Amino acid sequence: MTLFPATADANARRLVVARGLRAIADGYVSVLLPAWLLALGLDAFEVGVLTAATLLGSAVLTLLVGFITARFGHRRPLLASAILMVATGLGFAALSDFWPLLVVAFVGTINPSTGDVSVFLPLEQSLLAHSVGDRDRTALFVRYSIAGYVMGAAGTLLAAVPDLAGRWANVAPASAMQAMFVLYAALGALSGLIYRAIDEPQASAETPPSAPLGPSRGIVYRLAALFSIDAFGSGLVVQSILVLWLF
């Protein structure tokens, strides 16, 4: 199996690399987030509220993206999201009070799980569909998913860095965790540089306007309801909350 399908263009490669970078950040932040918030003096209830705010904010941003992509394309929303990722990392590193952190959690890109539930996902996936031939589309999405899972697992291992820094370099755990959020911002900046090179797909002049859902409406609604129930159950044991329990 080659690294990328033969019909994959430069956008496909850029998006897979960006997915990997974000997965690293999501991997360790999902573990360190509750530890960092507890170190700031927040209680378990406040940690839970902030975790819920990150998920709710991601849902709102994703809904907003669905309305603006037709007007602004994919590149500019991706760049804006990368800038938001930088601001989120710096915000969590610099702020310590609950209410400012709640604002950053809601409008930012912090992901309390290793799975991608951020605003980046629909933007990247819609671009991927235009970045490869029809026959290779599934193969490209497989590589995109593998990059996310593998790099997410590697990122989770990086959550041990603050503890190792304390043992080997006598660095205070709080300072090391703070530095990891700065690293989160740096990974957002690197992702932004990749998104800056994205080529916007050209819309065909012959493409008719999209029609509203017809016979498939019921299927879509039933699937949405099923996914909602699944997401609700997953939210009860989201990774950051599980880590909080282990702490």
For each residue, the residues with C-beta under 8 A, 3 or more apart:
1:
2: 5 6
3: 143
4: 8 12 13 16 140 143
5: 2 8 12 132 133 136 139 140 143
6: 2 136
7: 132 133 135 136
8: 4 5 12 13 131 132 136 140
9: 12 13 131 132 199
10: 13 14 197 199
11: 14 15 127 128 130 131 198 199 201
12: 4 5 8 9 15 16 128 131 132 140
13: 4 8 9 10 16 17
14: 10 11 17 18 194 195 197 198
15: 11 12 18 19 124 127 128 131 144 198
16: 4 12 13 19 20 143 144 147
17: 13 14 20 21 147 194
18: 14 15 21 22 120 124 191 194 195
19: 15 16 22 23 116 120 124 144 147 148 151
20: 16 17 23 24 147 148 150 151
21: 17 18 24 25 151 187 190 191 194
22: 18 19 25 26 85 116 118 120 187 188 191
23: 19 20 26 27 114 116 147 148 149 150 151 152 155
24: 20 21 27 28 151 152 154 155 158 187
25: 21 22 28 29 85 89 155 183 184 187 188
26: 22 23 29 30 111 113 114 116 118 152 155
27: 23 24 30 31 114 151 152 153 154 155 156 157 158 159
28: 24 25 31 32 155 156 157 158 159 161 180
29: 25 26 32 33 110 111 155 180 181 184
30: 26 27 33 111 112 113 114 156 239 240 243
31: 27 28 35 156 159 239 240 243
32: 28 29 35 36 159 162 177 180 181
33: 29 30 36 37 50 51 92 110 112 240 243
34: 37 38 47 51 240 241 243 244 247
35: 31 32 38 39 177 243 247
36: 32 33 39 40 92 174 177 178 181
37: 33 34 40 42 46 47 50 101
38: 34 35 41 42 47 244 247
39: 35 36 173 174 177
40: 36 37 96 101
41: 38 96
42: 37 38 46 47 50 98 101
43: 46 47
44: 47 48 244
45: 48 49
46: 37 42 43 49 50 98
47: 34 37 38 42 43 44 50 51 240 244
48: 44 45 51 52 241 244
49: 45 46 52 53 102
50: 33 37 42 46 47 53 54 98 101 102 105
51: 33 34 47 48 54 55 105 112 238 240 241
52: 48 49 55 56 235
53: 49 50 56 57 102 105 106
54: 50 51 57 58 105 106 108 110 111 112
55: 51 52 58 59 112 117 235 238
56: 52 53 59 60 106
57: 53 54 60 61 105 106 107 108
58: 54 55 61 62 109 111 117 118 119
59: 55 56 62 63
60: 56 57 63 64 106
61: 57 58 64 65 81 107 118 119
62: 58 59 65 66 118 119 121 122
63: 59 60 66 67
64: 60 61 67 68
65: 61 62 68 69 77 119 122 123
66: 62 63 69 122
67: 63 64 70
68: 64 65 71 72 77
69: 65 66 72 73 74 77 123 126
70: 67
71: 68
72: 68 69 76 77
73: 69 76 77 200
74: 69 77 78 123 126 127 198 200 201
75: 78 79 195 196 198 199 200
76: 72 73 79 80
77: 65 68 69 72 73 74 80 81 119 123
78: 74 75 81 82 120 123 124 195 198
79: 75 76 82 83 192 195 196
80: 76 77 83 84
81: 61 77 78 84 85 109 118 119 120 123
82: 78 79 85 86 188 189 191 192 195
83: 79 80 86 87 188 192
84: 80 81 87 88 107 108 109 119 188
85: 22 25 81 82 88 89 108 109 184 185 187 188 191 192
86: 82 83 89 90 185 188 189 192
87: 83 84 90 91 104 108 185
88: 84 85 91 92 104 108 109 110 184 185 188
89: 25 85 86 92 93 181 182 183 184 185 186 187 188
90: 86 87 93 94 181 182 185
91: 87 88 94 95 100 101 104 108
92: 33 36 88 89 95 101 104 108 110 181 184
93: 89 90 178 179 181 182 185
94: 90 91
95: 91 92 100 101 104
96: 40 41 101
97: 100 101
98: 42 46 50 101 102
99: 102 103
100: 91 95 97 103 104
101: 37 40 42 50 91 92 95 96 97 98 104 105
102: 49 50 53 98 99 105 106
103: 99 100 106 107
104: 87 88 91 92 95 100 101 107 108 110
105: 50 51 53 54 57 101 102 108 110
106: 53 54 56 57 60 102 103
107: 57 61 84 103 104
108: 54 57 84 85 87 88 91 92 104 105
109: 58 81 84 85 88 118 119 120 188
110: 29 33 54 88 92 104 105
111: 26 29 30 54 58 114 115 116 117 118
112: 30 33 51 54 55 238 239 240 241
113: 26 30 117 234 238 239 240
114: 23 26 27 30 111 152 153 155 156 239
115: 111 152
116: 19 22 23 26 111 120 121 148
117: 55 58 111 113 121
118: 22 26 58 61 62 81 109 111 121
119: 58 61 62 65 77 81 84 109 122 123
120: 18 19 22 78 81 109 116 123 124
121: 62 116 117 118 124 125
122: 62 65 66 119 125 126
123: 65 69 74 77 78 81 119 120 126 127
124: 15 18 19 78 120 121 127 128 144
125: 121 122 128 129 141 144
126: 69 74 122 123 129 130
127: 11 15 74 123 124 130 131 198 201
128: 11 12 15 124 125 131 132 137 140 141 144
129: 125 126 132 137
130: 11 126 127 201
131: 8 9 11 12 15 127 128 140 201
132: 5 7 8 9 12 128 129 136 137 139 140
133: 5 7 136 137
134: 137
135: 7
136: 5 6 7 8 132 133 139 140
137: 128 129 132 133 134 140 141
138: 141 142
139: 5 132 136 142 143
140: 4 5 8 12 128 131 132 136 137 143 144
141: 125 128 137 138 144 145
142: 138 139 145 146
143: 3 4 5 16 139 140 146 147
144: 15 16 19 124 125 128 140 141 147 148
145: 141 142 148 149
146: 142 143 149 150
147: 16 17 19 20 23 143 144 150 151
148: 19 20 23 116 144 145 151 152
149: 23 145 146 152 153
150: 20 23 146 147 153 154
151: 19 20 21 23 24 27 147 148 154 155
152: 23 24 26 27 114 115 148 149 155 156
153: 27 114 149 150 156 157
154: 24 27 150 151 157 158
155: 23 24 25 26 27 28 29 114 151 152 158 159
156: 27 28 30 31 114 152 153 159
157: 27 28 153 154 160
158: 24 27 28 154 155 161 180
159: 27 28 31 32 155 156 162 180
160: 157 163 164
161: 28 158 164 165 176 180
162: 32 159 165 166 171 173 176 177 180
163: 160 166 167 173 176
164: 160 161 167 168
165: 161 162 168 169 171 173 176
166: 162 163 169 170 171 172 173 176
167: 163 164
168: 164 165
169: 165 166
170: 166
171: 162 165 166 175 176
172: 166 175 176
173: 39 162 163 165 166 176 177
174: 36 39 177 178
175: 171 172 178 179
176: 161 162 163 165 166 171 172 173 179 180
177: 32 35 36 39 162 173 174 180 181
178: 36 93 174 175 181 182
179: 93 175 176 182 183
180: 28 29 32 158 159 161 162 176 177 183 184
181: 29 32 36 89 90 92 93 177 178 184 185
182: 89 90 93 178 179 185 186
183: 25 89 179 180 186 187
184: 25 29 85 88 89 92 180 181 187 188
185: 85 86 87 88 89 90 93 181 182 188 189
186: 89 182 183 189 190
187: 21 22 24 25 85 89 183 184 190 191
188: 22 25 82 83 84 85 86 88 89 109 184 185 191 192
189: 82 86 185 186 192 193
190: 21 186 187 193 194
191: 18 21 22 82 85 187 188 194 195
192: 79 82 83 85 86 188 189 195 196
193: 189 190 196 197
194: 14 17 18 21 190 191 197 198
195: 14 18 75 78 79 82 191 192 198
196: 75 79 192 193
197: 10 14 193 194
198: 11 14 15 74 75 78 127 194 195
199: 9 10 11 75
200: 73 74 75
201: 11 74 127 130 131
202:
203: 207
204: 207
205:
206:
207: 203 204
208: 211
209:
210:
211: 208 214
212:
213: 216 217 220
214: 211 217
215: 218
216: 213 219 220
217: 213 214 220 221
218: 215 221 222
219: 216 222 223
220: 213 216 217 223 224
221: 217 218 224 225
222: 218 219 225 226
223: 219 220 226 227
224: 220 221 227 228
225: 221 222 228 229
226: 222 223 229 230
227: 223 224 230 231
228: 224 225 231 232
229: 225 226 232 233
230: 226 227 233 234
231: 227 228 234 235
232: 228 229 235 236
233: 229 230 236 237
234: 113 230 231 237 238
235: 52 55 231 232 238
236: 232 233 241
237: 233 234 241 242
238: 51 55 112 113 234 235 241 242
239: 30 31 112 113 114 242 243
240: 30 31 33 34 47 51 112 113 243 244
241: 34 48 51 112 236 237 238 244 245
242: 237 238 239 245 246
243: 30 31 33 34 35 239 240 246 247
244: 34 38 44 47 48 240 241 247
245: 241 242
246: 242 243
247: 34 35 38 243 244
